[in-house]
């Protein structure tokens, strides 16, 4: 009977630690600011499309051109590890 009580106690402590950890992590994640991606030129291009300054074809062509000349894509293009 003593072994069962120890098992219940240890299991309870482990469960309590897990619940507290999940609670603290979820609070920490909720406090983090939202980071908006796709800023800069792509965001400006999207804004022009939404406002009706350019057509869908112009938007897609300009987006492809911007993505092609994105520094990360240029590095990947010339990388010897791809």
SVG drawing of the C-alpha trace seen along z (x, -y; Angstrom):
<svg xmlns="http://www.w3.org/2000/svg" viewBox="-9 -54 38 56">
<polyline fill="none" stroke="black" stroke-width="0.4" points="0.0,0.0 2.9,-2.3 4.3,-1.9 0.9,-2.9 0.9,-6.1 4.3,-7.0 3.4,-6.3 0.3,-8.6 2.3,-11.3 5.1,-11.3 2.6,-11.2 0.7,-14.1 3.8,-16.2 4.9,-15.5 1.4,-16.3 1.4,-19.5 4.8,-20.6 3.6,-19.9 0.4,-21.9 2.2,-24.9 4.8,-24.7 2.2,-24.7 0.3,-27.6 3.5,-29.7 4.5,-29.0 1.0,-29.9 1.0,-33.1 4.5,-34.0 3.4,-33.3 0.3,-35.4 2.4,-38.4 4.7,-38.3 4.0,-41.0 2.7,-39.9 5.4,-40.2 4.1,-41.1 6.0,-39.6 6.1,-40.4 6.8,-44.1 8.7,-46.4 8.3,-46.4 5.9,-43.4 3.6,-45.0 3.6,-48.3 2.8,-46.4 -0.1,-44.6 -1.4,-48.0 -1.4,-49.4 -3.3,-46.3 -5.9,-46.6 -6.4,-50.3 -7.0,-49.5 -3.9,-51.3 -2.7,-48.2 -4.4,-45.2 -4.0,-41.6 -1.7,-40.9 0.5,-43.9 0.5,-42.8 1.6,-39.2 4.3,-40.3 5.7,-42.8 5.5,-40.4 7.4,-37.7 10.1,-40.3 10.5,-41.4 10.7,-37.9 13.3,-37.0 15.5,-39.9 15.0,-39.3 18.4,-39.0 17.6,-35.6 16.7,-34.2 19.8,-35.7 22.0,-34.0 20.2,-30.7 20.7,-31.0 24.4,-31.4 25.0,-29.1 27.0,-26.0 25.1,-24.0 21.8,-23.8"/>
</svg>
